[in-house]
Amino acid sequence: MNLTLMKASEIISEIEEIVKSISDGVNSKWRIGRADSASDAKEQHGDPNEWRDWDADSADEASEVVEYFVDKGMRKEGEGFGGASFVYIFFIGSPQEAL
């Protein structure tokens, strides 16, 4: 049994903390998506430095997380296939923006 599966509410809470700590809560500086394989998705996106992923309990839980953050201004990426239960985010904002 895989004990790392997470509920949507747990993933949402973790993502909110990450976004708050890295980009002062600015969701539009992030991309979010679902994938069948988190490692494949990371590679497809050029192996971003600020990458995080989670294995949701189900594809429905993963979709709930993605839609929650899209509604808050995060940019939506790929959806994977119907059973895609990995949720991933990565930072697209530039640290030099404030210069």
N, C-alpha and C positions, 0 to 999 in steps of 0.2 A: 504494500500500500504506500502510495506517495503522500508523504505528510506535508509537502510544500504547496499543495493546492490551496488557493485562497479565495475567499468570498469577495464579491465586488466591493463591499464597504471597507474591507481591509486594504485592498489595492488602492481605492480612492484616497483613503487616509494617508497612505505612504506617498502617493504621488503628490498630494497637496503639500506635504512637508518638504519634499524634494524641490518642487517648483518655488515654494516660499524661500528656501535656503539658497537656491542658485540664482533665481531671477526675480526676487522680491515679489513673488506671487503672480508674475505676468505670464499667463497661459499662452499668449500668442507667440511666445518665443520657443515653443515646443511643438513637436509633432507626436501624434499618438496613432497607434494602429493595432490590428490583431494579426496574428500569424500562426501557421501550423508549426513552425520551427523558429524560435527566437534567434538562434545562431545564424540561420539562413537569412532572416530578415535583417539582422545587424550587418551581415556581409553585403547584402543588396543595397544598403544605405551607406556604404563606404566606411563601415566600422567607426561610427562616431565616438568621440571620447566620453561625452555625457550621455550614456545609454543606460537604461534600466529596463528590465523585463520581469514579468511575473507569470506564473502558471495559474490561471483561474480555475475554479471548480468545474466550469463548463463554458461552452461557447456563448451561452446566454449571459453568464456573469461577465465574460470578457466584453461582450457587446454593450452591456450596461455601463461599464467603466468608460469605454470609448465614447459613447453618446453623452455621458455626463460631462466629460471634459471638452468635447466638441461644442456643447451648449455653452461652455464657459470661455470659448475662444481659442481652444487648442486646435491646431491644424491637423486634419485627418489624413492618415496615410492608408496603406493597403489594408484589405480585409481578410486576406487569406481565403481559405475555402470554408464551407459551412461549419465545420467542426473546429475552426481555429480558436484555441483557448488561451494562447499566449497573448498578453497585452504588453506592448512596449512603448516607451517614450524616448525621445532624444532631443537635445537642446539644439536649436538652430540660430538663436540670437548670438550676435558677435560681442565678445568682451570689449572690443574696441569701440563699440557704439557710443559710449559715454565720452570718448576722447574728442 
